[in-house]
Amino acid sequence: MIIVCPSCSARYKFDETKLGDRPSARTKCAKCGSAIEIENPLLGAMTLPPGALPQVAPPVVAPPPPPAPPPAPPVDEKIKTQARRIPGVAPEDATSTGKDLIKAGLVELPKDKRYSIAVLQGVSTGQIFPLAKVRTTMGRAGADITIDDAEASRVHAAVEILGEHAILRDLGSTNGTFVDMDRIEQHVLNNQNEFRIGSHVLMFIVTEVE
């Protein structure tokens, strides 16, 4: 090891093995006669100075988890599943507030499809009603499609086109809207699906436009 005189900065080569187990030793500078304190480097590497403690990082405290969001309102699961595929329309919007989206002009009919309602059974059998709007109402009076049926309410049900999907909604009718014998409040319609209003059986038809 190299030792340096603190007074004249003279440098000397010193064999540290001569220190043995001693923590330090003292010698004189051959140039100026000043005392030079020699620390044992082997013991210094193994011990800490008095009062020195190893640095310990403070414990990491995880932040509390964010509060859970409020539960979503109950939604027909089949409609919710289909609505996930509607670009730009959230499932809860497509099922619960579709009417609001339509009023706001946020949705429009797809350009590559044509939609219509055909009457399969009832007084108007054989009639076909094109759907020119994203929301079309059906009923006995005051609706977009008039159904001459005493069992139908004035504004009985509606078909809403949301993206690539159509949703049939009952509008609080007295006698109900039915799909496959089941009374529904809302139901996803696919091409050639049938539903019943009063004594009328209707079919939802989707035609591809080339």
Rosetta constraint file for C-alpha pairs under 8 A:
AtomPair CA 1 CA 13 HARMONIC 5.83 0.50
AtomPair CA 1 CA 14 HARMONIC 5.27 0.50
AtomPair CA 1 CA 15 HARMONIC 6.16 0.50
AtomPair CA 1 CA 16 HARMONIC 6.32 0.50
AtomPair CA 2 CA 11 HARMONIC 6.63 0.50
AtomPair CA 2 CA 12 HARMONIC 5.60 0.50
AtomPair CA 2 CA 13 HARMONIC 4.59 0.50
AtomPair CA 2 CA 14 HARMONIC 5.89 0.50
AtomPair CA 3 CA 11 HARMONIC 5.75 0.50
AtomPair CA 3 CA 12 HARMONIC 5.33 0.50
AtomPair CA 3 CA 13 HARMONIC 6.35 0.50
AtomPair CA 3 CA 14 HARMONIC 6.70 0.50
AtomPair CA 3 CA 38 HARMONIC 7.27 0.50
AtomPair CA 4 CA 9 HARMONIC 5.49 0.50
AtomPair CA 4 CA 10 HARMONIC 5.60 0.50
AtomPair CA 4 CA 11 HARMONIC 4.55 0.50
AtomPair CA 4 CA 12 HARMONIC 6.44 0.50
AtomPair CA 4 CA 36 HARMONIC 7.60 0.50
AtomPair CA 5 CA 9 HARMONIC 4.65 0.50
AtomPair CA 5 CA 10 HARMONIC 5.20 0.50
AtomPair CA 5 CA 11 HARMONIC 6.49 0.50
AtomPair CA 5 CA 29 HARMONIC 6.33 0.50
AtomPair CA 5 CA 34 HARMONIC 7.28 0.50
AtomPair CA 5 CA 35 HARMONIC 7.68 0.50
AtomPair CA 5 CA 36 HARMONIC 5.83 0.50
AtomPair CA 6 CA 34 HARMONIC 7.91 0.50
AtomPair CA 6 CA 36 HARMONIC 6.97 0.50
AtomPair CA 7 CA 32 HARMONIC 7.69 0.50
AtomPair CA 7 CA 34 HARMONIC 6.64 0.50
AtomPair CA 8 CA 31 HARMONIC 7.85 0.50
AtomPair CA 8 CA 32 HARMONIC 6.83 0.50
AtomPair CA 10 CA 29 HARMONIC 7.66 0.50
AtomPair CA 10 CA 31 HARMONIC 7.28 0.50
AtomPair CA 16 CA 20 HARMONIC 7.75 0.50
AtomPair CA 16 CA 40 HARMONIC 6.82 0.50
AtomPair CA 16 CA 41 HARMONIC 7.59 0.50
AtomPair CA 19 CA 23 HARMONIC 7.49 0.50
AtomPair CA 19 CA 24 HARMONIC 7.00 0.50
AtomPair CA 19 CA 25 HARMONIC 6.99 0.50
AtomPair CA 19 CA 40 HARMONIC 6.49 0.50
AtomPair CA 21 CA 43 HARMONIC 7.81 0.50
AtomPair CA 22 CA 40 HARMONIC 6.96 0.50
AtomPair CA 23 CA 39 HARMONIC 6.16 0.50
AtomPair CA 23 CA 40 HARMONIC 5.06 0.50
AtomPair CA 23 CA 43 HARMONIC 6.29 0.50
AtomPair CA 23 CA 44 HARMONIC 7.72 0.50
AtomPair CA 24 CA 37 HARMONIC 7.10 0.50
AtomPair CA 24 CA 38 HARMONIC 5.39 0.50
AtomPair CA 24 CA 39 HARMONIC 4.38 0.50
AtomPair CA 24 CA 40 HARMONIC 5.25 0.50
AtomPair CA 25 CA 37 HARMONIC 6.06 0.50
AtomPair CA 25 CA 38 HARMONIC 5.12 0.50
AtomPair CA 25 CA 39 HARMONIC 6.68 0.50
AtomPair CA 25 CA 40 HARMONIC 7.86 0.50
AtomPair CA 26 CA 35 HARMONIC 6.71 0.50
AtomPair CA 26 CA 36 HARMONIC 5.66 0.50
AtomPair CA 26 CA 37 HARMONIC 4.70 0.50
AtomPair CA 26 CA 38 HARMONIC 5.84 0.50
AtomPair CA 27 CA 35 HARMONIC 5.78 0.50
AtomPair CA 27 CA 36 HARMONIC 5.31 0.50
AtomPair CA 27 CA 37 HARMONIC 6.78 0.50
AtomPair CA 27 CA 38 HARMONIC 7.72 0.50
AtomPair CA 28 CA 33 HARMONIC 5.37 0.50
AtomPair CA 28 CA 34 HARMONIC 5.53 0.50
AtomPair CA 28 CA 35 HARMONIC 4.59 0.50
AtomPair CA 28 CA 36 HARMONIC 5.76 0.50
AtomPair CA 29 CA 33 HARMONIC 4.60 0.50
AtomPair CA 29 CA 34 HARMONIC 5.25 0.50
AtomPair CA 29 CA 35 HARMONIC 6.27 0.50
AtomPair CA 29 CA 36 HARMONIC 6.62 0.50
AtomPair CA 39 CA 44 HARMONIC 7.52 0.50
AtomPair CA 40 CA 44 HARMONIC 6.27 0.50
AtomPair CA 41 CA 45 HARMONIC 6.18 0.50
AtomPair CA 42 CA 46 HARMONIC 6.75 0.50
AtomPair CA 43 CA 47 HARMONIC 6.24 0.50
AtomPair CA 44 CA 48 HARMONIC 7.13 0.50
AtomPair CA 48 CA 52 HARMONIC 6.12 0.50
AtomPair CA 48 CA 53 HARMONIC 7.62 0.50
AtomPair CA 75 CA 79 HARMONIC 7.62 0.50
AtomPair CA 75 CA 80 HARMONIC 6.67 0.50
AtomPair CA 75 CA 92 HARMONIC 7.47 0.50
AtomPair CA 75 CA 95 HARMONIC 6.97 0.50
AtomPair CA 75 CA 96 HARMONIC 7.60 0.50
AtomPair CA 76 CA 80 HARMONIC 6.21 0.50
AtomPair CA 76 CA 95 HARMONIC 7.87 0.50
AtomPair CA 76 CA 186 HARMONIC 7.48 0.50
AtomPair CA 76 CA 187 HARMONIC 7.98 0.50
AtomPair CA 77 CA 81 HARMONIC 6.11 0.50
AtomPair CA 78 CA 82 HARMONIC 6.39 0.50
AtomPair CA 78 CA 187 HARMONIC 7.71 0.50
AtomPair CA 78 CA 188 HARMONIC 7.34 0.50
AtomPair CA 79 CA 83 HARMONIC 5.95 0.50
AtomPair CA 79 CA 91 HARMONIC 7.92 0.50
AtomPair CA 79 CA 95 HARMONIC 6.71 0.50
AtomPair CA 79 CA 167 HARMONIC 7.83 0.50
AtomPair CA 79 CA 186 HARMONIC 7.80 0.50
AtomPair CA 79 CA 187 HARMONIC 6.38 0.50
AtomPair CA 79 CA 188 HARMONIC 5.64 0.50
AtomPair CA 80 CA 84 HARMONIC 6.46 0.50
AtomPair CA 80 CA 91 HARMONIC 5.22 0.50
AtomPair CA 80 CA 92 HARMONIC 7.15 0.50
AtomPair CA 80 CA 94 HARMONIC 7.85 0.50
AtomPair CA 80 CA 95 HARMONIC 6.80 0.50
AtomPair CA 81 CA 85 HARMONIC 7.67 0.50
AtomPair CA 81 CA 91 HARMONIC 7.55 0.50
AtomPair CA 82 CA 86 HARMONIC 7.45 0.50
AtomPair CA 82 CA 165 HARMONIC 7.53 0.50
AtomPair CA 82 CA 188 HARMONIC 7.42 0.50
AtomPair CA 83 CA 89 HARMONIC 7.30 0.50
AtomPair CA 83 CA 90 HARMONIC 6.96 0.50
AtomPair CA 83 CA 91 HARMONIC 4.87 0.50
AtomPair CA 83 CA 94 HARMONIC 6.05 0.50
AtomPair CA 83 CA 95 HARMONIC 7.49 0.50
AtomPair CA 83 CA 165 HARMONIC 7.55 0.50
AtomPair CA 84 CA 89 HARMONIC 7.61 0.50
AtomPair CA 84 CA 90 HARMONIC 6.53 0.50
AtomPair CA 84 CA 91 HARMONIC 5.42 0.50
AtomPair CA 86 CA 90 HARMONIC 7.59 0.50
AtomPair CA 86 CA 162 HARMONIC 7.01 0.50
AtomPair CA 86 CA 163 HARMONIC 5.25 0.50
AtomPair CA 86 CA 164 HARMONIC 6.25 0.50
AtomPair CA 86 CA 165 HARMONIC 7.18 0.50
AtomPair CA 87 CA 163 HARMONIC 6.57 0.50
AtomPair CA 89 CA 93 HARMONIC 6.35 0.50
AtomPair CA 89 CA 94 HARMONIC 6.11 0.50
AtomPair CA 89 CA 162 HARMONIC 7.93 0.50
AtomPair CA 89 CA 163 HARMONIC 7.85 0.50
AtomPair CA 90 CA 94 HARMONIC 6.12 0.50
AtomPair CA 91 CA 95 HARMONIC 6.19 0.50
AtomPair CA 92 CA 96 HARMONIC 5.58 0.50
AtomPair CA 92 CA 97 HARMONIC 7.20 0.50
AtomPair CA 93 CA 97 HARMONIC 4.78 0.50
AtomPair CA 93 CA 98 HARMONIC 5.73 0.50
AtomPair CA 93 CA 101 HARMONIC 7.61 0.50
AtomPair CA 94 CA 98 HARMONIC 4.88 0.50
AtomPair CA 94 CA 162 HARMONIC 6.93 0.50
AtomPair CA 97 CA 101 HARMONIC 6.43 0.50
AtomPair CA 98 CA 102 HARMONIC 6.20 0.50
AtomPair CA 98 CA 160 HARMONIC 7.60 0.50
AtomPair CA 98 CA 162 HARMONIC 7.62 0.50
AtomPair CA 99 CA 103 HARMONIC 6.18 0.50
AtomPair CA 99 CA 135 HARMONIC 7.72 0.50
AtomPair CA 99 CA 160 HARMONIC 7.97 0.50
AtomPair CA 100 CA 104 HARMONIC 6.14 0.50
AtomPair CA 101 CA 105 HARMONIC 6.30 0.50
AtomPair CA 101 CA 106 HARMONIC 5.40 0.50
AtomPair CA 101 CA 107 HARMONIC 6.60 0.50
AtomPair CA 102 CA 106 HARMONIC 6.01 0.50
AtomPair CA 102 CA 107 HARMONIC 5.79 0.50
AtomPair CA 102 CA 108 HARMONIC 7.72 0.50
AtomPair CA 102 CA 134 HARMONIC 6.95 0.50
AtomPair CA 102 CA 135 HARMONIC 7.25 0.50
AtomPair CA 107 CA 134 HARMONIC 7.39 0.50
AtomPair CA 107 CA 162 HARMONIC 6.53 0.50
AtomPair CA 107 CA 163 HARMONIC 7.06 0.50
AtomPair CA 108 CA 133 HARMONIC 7.76 0.50
AtomPair CA 108 CA 134 HARMONIC 5.89 0.50
AtomPair CA 108 CA 161 HARMONIC 7.72 0.50
AtomPair CA 108 CA 162 HARMONIC 7.49 0.50
AtomPair CA 108 CA 163 HARMONIC 7.46 0.50
AtomPair CA 109 CA 132 HARMONIC 7.99 0.50
AtomPair CA 109 CA 133 HARMONIC 6.94 0.50
AtomPair CA 109 CA 134 HARMONIC 5.70 0.50
AtomPair CA 109 CA 161 HARMONIC 6.62 0.50
AtomPair CA 109 CA 162 HARMONIC 7.68 0.50
AtomPair CA 109 CA 163 HARMONIC 7.23 0.50
AtomPair CA 110 CA 163 HARMONIC 6.74 0.50
AtomPair CA 110 CA 164 HARMONIC 7.17 0.50
AtomPair CA 111 CA 209 HARMONIC 7.87 0.50
AtomPair CA 112 CA 208 HARMONIC 6.12 0.50
AtomPair CA 112 CA 209 HARMONIC 4.97 0.50
AtomPair CA 112 CA 210 HARMONIC 7.11 0.50
AtomPair CA 113 CA 206 HARMONIC 6.64 0.50
AtomPair CA 113 CA 207 HARMONIC 5.57 0.50
AtomPair CA 113 CA 208 HARMONIC 4.66 0.50
AtomPair CA 113 CA 209 HARMONIC 5.21 0.50
AtomPair CA 114 CA 130 HARMONIC 7.85 0.50
AtomPair CA 114 CA 131 HARMONIC 7.64 0.50
AtomPair CA 114 CA 206 HARMONIC 5.81 0.50
AtomPair CA 114 CA 207 HARMONIC 5.03 0.50
AtomPair CA 114 CA 208 HARMONIC 6.44 0.50
AtomPair CA 114 CA 209 HARMONIC 6.80 0.50
AtomPair CA 115 CA 130 HARMONIC 6.10 0.50
AtomPair CA 115 CA 131 HARMONIC 5.38 0.50
AtomPair CA 115 CA 132 HARMONIC 7.78 0.50
AtomPair CA 115 CA 204 HARMONIC 7.46 0.50
AtomPair CA 115 CA 205 HARMONIC 5.75 0.50
AtomPair CA 115 CA 206 HARMONIC 4.80 0.50
AtomPair CA 115 CA 207 HARMONIC 6.38 0.50
AtomPair CA 116 CA 128 HARMONIC 6.67 0.50
AtomPair CA 116 CA 129 HARMONIC 5.43 0.50
AtomPair CA 116 CA 130 HARMONIC 4.14 0.50
AtomPair CA 116 CA 131 HARMONIC 5.07 0.50
AtomPair CA 116 CA 204 HARMONIC 6.13 0.50
AtomPair CA 116 CA 205 HARMONIC 5.25 0.50
AtomPair CA 116 CA 206 HARMONIC 6.76 0.50
AtomPair CA 117 CA 128 HARMONIC 5.65 0.50
AtomPair CA 117 CA 129 HARMONIC 5.08 0.50
AtomPair CA 117 CA 130 HARMONIC 6.40 0.50
AtomPair CA 117 CA 131 HARMONIC 7.28 0.50
AtomPair CA 117 CA 202 HARMONIC 6.51 0.50
AtomPair CA 117 CA 203 HARMONIC 5.60 0.50
AtomPair CA 117 CA 204 HARMONIC 4.90 0.50
AtomPair CA 117 CA 205 HARMONIC 6.11 0.50
AtomPair CA 118 CA 126 HARMONIC 6.82 0.50
AtomPair CA 118 CA 127 HARMONIC 5.88 0.50
AtomPair CA 118 CA 128 HARMONIC 4.32 0.50
AtomPair CA 118 CA 129 HARMONIC 6.30 0.50
AtomPair CA 118 CA 202 HARMONIC 5.57 0.50
AtomPair CA 118 CA 203 HARMONIC 5.12 0.50
AtomPair CA 118 CA 204 HARMONIC 6.66 0.50
AtomPair CA 118 CA 205 HARMONIC 7.32 0.50
AtomPair CA 119 CA 124 HARMONIC 6.24 0.50
AtomPair CA 119 CA 125 HARMONIC 4.90 0.50
AtomPair CA 119 CA 126 HARMONIC 5.54 0.50
AtomPair CA 119 CA 127 HARMONIC 5.51 0.50
AtomPair CA 119 CA 128 HARMONIC 6.41 0.50
AtomPair CA 119 CA 200 HARMONIC 7.10 0.50
AtomPair CA 119 CA 201 HARMONIC 6.16 0.50
AtomPair CA 119 CA 202 HARMONIC 4.55 0.50
AtomPair CA 119 CA 203 HARMONIC 6.46 0.50
AtomPair CA 120 CA 125 HARMONIC 5.26 0.50
AtomPair CA 120 CA 126 HARMONIC 6.27 0.50
AtomPair CA 120 CA 200 HARMONIC 7.38 0.50
AtomPair CA 120 CA 201 HARMONIC 5.41 0.50
AtomPair CA 120 CA 202 HARMONIC 5.47 0.50
AtomPair CA 120 CA 203 HARMONIC 6.88 0.50
AtomPair CA 121 CA 125 HARMONIC 5.06 0.50
AtomPair CA 121 CA 126 HARMONIC 7.99 0.50
AtomPair CA 121 CA 199 HARMONIC 7.45 0.50
AtomPair CA 121 CA 200 HARMONIC 5.16 0.50
AtomPair CA 121 CA 201 HARMONIC 4.86 0.50
AtomPair CA 121 CA 202 HARMONIC 7.04 0.50
AtomPair CA 122 CA 149 HARMONIC 7.96 0.50
AtomPair CA 122 CA 199 HARMONIC 5.98 0.50
AtomPair CA 122 CA 200 HARMONIC 4.50 0.50
AtomPair CA 122 CA 201 HARMONIC 6.79 0.50
AtomPair CA 123 CA 148 HARMONIC 6.63 0.50
AtomPair CA 123 CA 149 HARMONIC 7.48 0.50
AtomPair CA 123 CA 200 HARMONIC 7.52 0.50
AtomPair CA 124 CA 147 HARMONIC 7.30 0.50
AtomPair CA 124 CA 148 HARMONIC 7.28 0.50
AtomPair CA 129 CA 145 HARMONIC 7.29 0.50
AtomPair CA 131 CA 136 HARMONIC 6.74 0.50
AtomPair CA 134 CA 159 HARMONIC 7.89 0.50
AtomPair CA 134 CA 160 HARMONIC 5.47 0.50
AtomPair CA 134 CA 161 HARMONIC 4.89 0.50
AtomPair CA 134 CA 162 HARMONIC 7.19 0.50
AtomPair CA 135 CA 158 HARMONIC 6.66 0.50
AtomPair CA 135 CA 159 HARMONIC 5.73 0.50
AtomPair CA 135 CA 160 HARMONIC 4.39 0.50
AtomPair CA 135 CA 161 HARMONIC 6.49 0.50
AtomPair CA 136 CA 143 HARMONIC 7.98 0.50
AtomPair CA 136 CA 144 HARMONIC 5.91 0.50
AtomPair CA 136 CA 145 HARMONIC 7.44 0.50
AtomPair CA 136 CA 158 HARMONIC 5.41 0.50
AtomPair CA 136 CA 159 HARMONIC 5.35 0.50
AtomPair CA 136 CA 160 HARMONIC 6.54 0.50
AtomPair CA 137 CA 143 HARMONIC 5.23 0.50
AtomPair CA 137 CA 144 HARMONIC 5.11 0.50
AtomPair CA 137 CA 145 HARMONIC 6.30 0.50
AtomPair CA 137 CA 155 HARMONIC 6.66 0.50
AtomPair CA 137 CA 156 HARMONIC 7.41 0.50
AtomPair CA 137 CA 157 HARMONIC 5.77 0.50
AtomPair CA 137 CA 158 HARMONIC 4.12 0.50
AtomPair CA 137 CA 159 HARMONIC 6.50 0.50
AtomPair CA 138 CA 143 HARMONIC 5.17 0.50
AtomPair CA 138 CA 144 HARMONIC 5.88 0.50
AtomPair CA 138 CA 145 HARMONIC 4.69 0.50
AtomPair CA 138 CA 146 HARMONIC 6.04 0.50
AtomPair CA 138 CA 147 HARMONIC 6.89 0.50
AtomPair CA 138 CA 155 HARMONIC 5.89 0.50
AtomPair CA 138 CA 156 HARMONIC 5.75 0.50
AtomPair CA 138 CA 157 HARMONIC 5.34 0.50
AtomPair CA 138 CA 158 HARMONIC 5.85 0.50
AtomPair CA 139 CA 143 HARMONIC 5.38 0.50
AtomPair CA 139 CA 144 HARMONIC 7.85 0.50
AtomPair CA 139 CA 145 HARMONIC 6.51 0.50
AtomPair CA 139 CA 146 HARMONIC 5.39 0.50
AtomPair CA 139 CA 147 HARMONIC 5.42 0.50
AtomPair CA 139 CA 152 HARMONIC 6.03 0.50
AtomPair CA 139 CA 153 HARMONIC 5.73 0.50
AtomPair CA 139 CA 154 HARMONIC 4.89 0.50
AtomPair CA 139 CA 155 HARMONIC 4.31 0.50
AtomPair CA 139 CA 156 HARMONIC 4.63 0.50
AtomPair CA 139 CA 157 HARMONIC 6.72 0.50
AtomPair CA 140 CA 146 HARMONIC 5.42 0.50
AtomPair CA 140 CA 147 HARMONIC 4.96 0.50
AtomPair CA 140 CA 148 HARMONIC 5.73 0.50
AtomPair CA 140 CA 149 HARMONIC 6.27 0.50
AtomPair CA 140 CA 150 HARMONIC 7.37 0.50
AtomPair CA 140 CA 152 HARMONIC 5.70 0.50
AtomPair CA 140 CA 153 HARMONIC 5.76 0.50
AtomPair CA 140 CA 154 HARMONIC 4.42 0.50
AtomPair CA 140 CA 155 HARMONIC 6.52 0.50
AtomPair CA 140 CA 156 HARMONIC 7.44 0.50
AtomPair CA 141 CA 146 HARMONIC 6.05 0.50
AtomPair CA 141 CA 147 HARMONIC 7.69 0.50
AtomPair CA 141 CA 153 HARMONIC 7.89 0.50
AtomPair CA 141 CA 154 HARMONIC 4.64 0.50
AtomPair CA 141 CA 155 HARMONIC 6.57 0.50
AtomPair CA 142 CA 146 HARMONIC 7.50 0.50
AtomPair CA 142 CA 154 HARMONIC 6.42 0.50
AtomPair CA 142 CA 155 HARMONIC 6.53 0.50
AtomPair CA 143 CA 154 HARMONIC 7.13 0.50
AtomPair CA 143 CA 155 HARMONIC 5.51 0.50
AtomPair CA 147 CA 152 HARMONIC 7.37 0.50
AtomPair CA 147 CA 200 HARMONIC 7.95 0.50
AtomPair CA 148 CA 152 HARMONIC 7.98 0.50
AtomPair CA 149 CA 198 HARMONIC 6.52 0.50
AtomPair CA 149 CA 199 HARMONIC 6.91 0.50
AtomPair CA 149 CA 200 HARMONIC 7.49 0.50
AtomPair CA 150 CA 198 HARMONIC 7.50 0.50
AtomPair CA 151 CA 175 HARMONIC 6.67 0.50
AtomPair CA 151 CA 197 HARMONIC 7.78 0.50
AtomPair CA 151 CA 198 HARMONIC 4.63 0.50
AtomPair CA 151 CA 199 HARMONIC 6.91 0.50
AtomPair CA 152 CA 156 HARMONIC 6.20 0.50
AtomPair CA 152 CA 173 HARMONIC 7.51 0.50
AtomPair CA 152 CA 174 HARMONIC 7.73 0.50
AtomPair CA 152 CA 175 HARMONIC 6.98 0.50
AtomPair CA 152 CA 197 HARMONIC 6.21 0.50
AtomPair CA 152 CA 198 HARMONIC 5.01 0.50
AtomPair CA 153 CA 173 HARMONIC 5.57 0.50
AtomPair CA 153 CA 174 HARMONIC 6.39 0.50
AtomPair CA 153 CA 175 HARMONIC 7.61 0.50
AtomPair CA 155 CA 171 HARMONIC 7.01 0.50
AtomPair CA 155 CA 173 HARMONIC 7.53 0.50
AtomPair CA 156 CA 170 HARMONIC 6.40 0.50
AtomPair CA 156 CA 171 HARMONIC 5.52 0.50
AtomPair CA 156 CA 172 HARMONIC 7.05 0.50
AtomPair CA 156 CA 173 HARMONIC 5.08 0.50
AtomPair CA 156 CA 176 HARMONIC 7.94 0.50
AtomPair CA 156 CA 177 HARMONIC 7.87 0.50
AtomPair CA 156 CA 197 HARMONIC 7.67 0.50
AtomPair CA 157 CA 168 HARMONIC 7.20 0.50
AtomPair CA 157 CA 169 HARMONIC 5.55 0.50
AtomPair CA 157 CA 170 HARMONIC 4.39 0.50
AtomPair CA 157 CA 171 HARMONIC 4.91 0.50
AtomPair CA 157 CA 172 HARMONIC 7.89 0.50
AtomPair CA 157 CA 173 HARMONIC 7.30 0.50
AtomPair CA 157 CA 177 HARMONIC 7.22 0.50
AtomPair CA 158 CA 168 HARMONIC 5.85 0.50
AtomPair CA 158 CA 169 HARMONIC 5.27 0.50
AtomPair CA 158 CA 170 HARMONIC 6.60 0.50
AtomPair CA 158 CA 171 HARMONIC 7.02 0.50
AtomPair CA 159 CA 166 HARMONIC 6.58 0.50
AtomPair CA 159 CA 167 HARMONIC 5.62 0.50
AtomPair CA 159 CA 168 HARMONIC 4.59 0.50
AtomPair CA 159 CA 169 HARMONIC 6.35 0.50
AtomPair CA 160 CA 166 HARMONIC 5.47 0.50
AtomPair CA 160 CA 167 HARMONIC 5.17 0.50
AtomPair CA 160 CA 168 HARMONIC 6.54 0.50
AtomPair CA 160 CA 169 HARMONIC 7.85 0.50
AtomPair CA 161 CA 165 HARMONIC 5.87 0.50
AtomPair CA 161 CA 166 HARMONIC 4.36 0.50
AtomPair CA 161 CA 167 HARMONIC 6.50 0.50
AtomPair CA 162 CA 166 HARMONIC 5.91 0.50
AtomPair CA 162 CA 167 HARMONIC 7.52 0.50
AtomPair CA 165 CA 188 HARMONIC 7.15 0.50
AtomPair CA 165 CA 189 HARMONIC 7.15 0.50
AtomPair CA 165 CA 190 HARMONIC 7.39 0.50
AtomPair CA 166 CA 188 HARMONIC 5.83 0.50
AtomPair CA 166 CA 189 HARMONIC 5.27 0.50
AtomPair CA 166 CA 190 HARMONIC 7.08 0.50
AtomPair CA 167 CA 186 HARMONIC 6.59 0.50
AtomPair CA 167 CA 187 HARMONIC 5.56 0.50
AtomPair CA 167 CA 188 HARMONIC 4.54 0.50
AtomPair CA 167 CA 189 HARMONIC 5.68 0.50
AtomPair CA 168 CA 186 HARMONIC 5.39 0.50
AtomPair CA 168 CA 187 HARMONIC 5.14 0.50
AtomPair CA 168 CA 188 HARMONIC 6.24 0.50
AtomPair CA 168 CA 189 HARMONIC 6.49 0.50
AtomPair CA 169 CA 184 HARMONIC 7.74 0.50
AtomPair CA 169 CA 185 HARMONIC 5.63 0.50
AtomPair CA 169 CA 186 HARMONIC 4.30 0.50
AtomPair CA 169 CA 187 HARMONIC 6.62 0.50
AtomPair CA 170 CA 176 HARMONIC 6.92 0.50
AtomPair CA 170 CA 177 HARMONIC 5.86 0.50
AtomPair CA 170 CA 184 HARMONIC 6.91 0.50
AtomPair CA 170 CA 185 HARMONIC 4.98 0.50
AtomPair CA 170 CA 186 HARMONIC 6.28 0.50
AtomPair CA 171 CA 185 HARMONIC 7.81 0.50
AtomPair CA 172 CA 176 HARMONIC 7.50 0.50
AtomPair CA 173 CA 177 HARMONIC 7.48 0.50
AtomPair CA 175 CA 198 HARMONIC 6.89 0.50
AtomPair CA 176 CA 183 HARMONIC 6.17 0.50
AtomPair CA 176 CA 184 HARMONIC 7.41 0.50
AtomPair CA 176 CA 197 HARMONIC 7.10 0.50
AtomPair CA 176 CA 198 HARMONIC 7.73 0.50
AtomPair CA 177 CA 183 HARMONIC 5.59 0.50
AtomPair CA 177 CA 184 HARMONIC 5.93 0.50
AtomPair CA 177 CA 185 HARMONIC 7.42 0.50
AtomPair CA 177 CA 195 HARMONIC 7.28 0.50
AtomPair CA 177 CA 196 HARMONIC 5.91 0.50
AtomPair CA 177 CA 197 HARMONIC 5.33 0.50
AtomPair CA 177 CA 198 HARMONIC 7.68 0.50
AtomPair CA 178 CA 182 HARMONIC 5.19 0.50
AtomPair CA 178 CA 183 HARMONIC 4.35 0.50
AtomPair CA 178 CA 184 HARMONIC 5.81 0.50
AtomPair CA 178 CA 195 HARMONIC 5.62 0.50
AtomPair CA 178 CA 196 HARMONIC 5.06 0.50
AtomPair CA 178 CA 197 HARMONIC 6.83 0.50
AtomPair CA 179 CA 183 HARMONIC 6.50 0.50
AtomPair CA 179 CA 184 HARMONIC 6.88 0.50
AtomPair CA 179 CA 194 HARMONIC 6.72 0.50
AtomPair CA 179 CA 195 HARMONIC 4.69 0.50
AtomPair CA 179 CA 196 HARMONIC 6.50 0.50
AtomPair CA 180 CA 194 HARMONIC 7.76 0.50
AtomPair CA 180 CA 195 HARMONIC 7.10 0.50
AtomPair CA 189 CA 193 HARMONIC 6.05 0.50
AtomPair CA 189 CA 204 HARMONIC 7.13 0.50
AtomPair CA 190 CA 204 HARMONIC 7.29 0.50
AtomPair CA 190 CA 205 HARMONIC 7.97 0.50
AtomPair CA 190 CA 206 HARMONIC 7.89 0.50
AtomPair CA 191 CA 204 HARMONIC 6.01 0.50
AtomPair CA 191 CA 205 HARMONIC 5.08 0.50
AtomPair CA 191 CA 206 HARMONIC 5.19 0.50
AtomPair CA 192 CA 203 HARMONIC 5.63 0.50
AtomPair CA 192 CA 204 HARMONIC 5.16 0.50
AtomPair CA 192 CA 205 HARMONIC 5.07 0.50
AtomPair CA 192 CA 206 HARMONIC 7.37 0.50
AtomPair CA 193 CA 203 HARMONIC 5.64 0.50
AtomPair CA 193 CA 204 HARMONIC 5.52 0.50
AtomPair CA 193 CA 205 HARMONIC 7.56 0.50
AtomPair CA 194 CA 201 HARMONIC 6.79 0.50
AtomPair CA 194 CA 202 HARMONIC 5.56 0.50
AtomPair CA 194 CA 203 HARMONIC 4.37 0.50
AtomPair CA 194 CA 204 HARMONIC 6.39 0.50
AtomPair CA 195 CA 201 HARMONIC 5.79 0.50
AtomPair CA 195 CA 202 HARMONIC 5.48 0.50
AtomPair CA 195 CA 203 HARMONIC 6.49 0.50
AtomPair CA 196 CA 200 HARMONIC 5.66 0.50
AtomPair CA 196 CA 201 HARMONIC 4.48 0.50
AtomPair CA 196 CA 202 HARMONIC 6.10 0.50
AtomPair CA 197 CA 201 HARMONIC 6.54 0.50
AtomPair CA 197 CA 202 HARMONIC 7.76 0.50
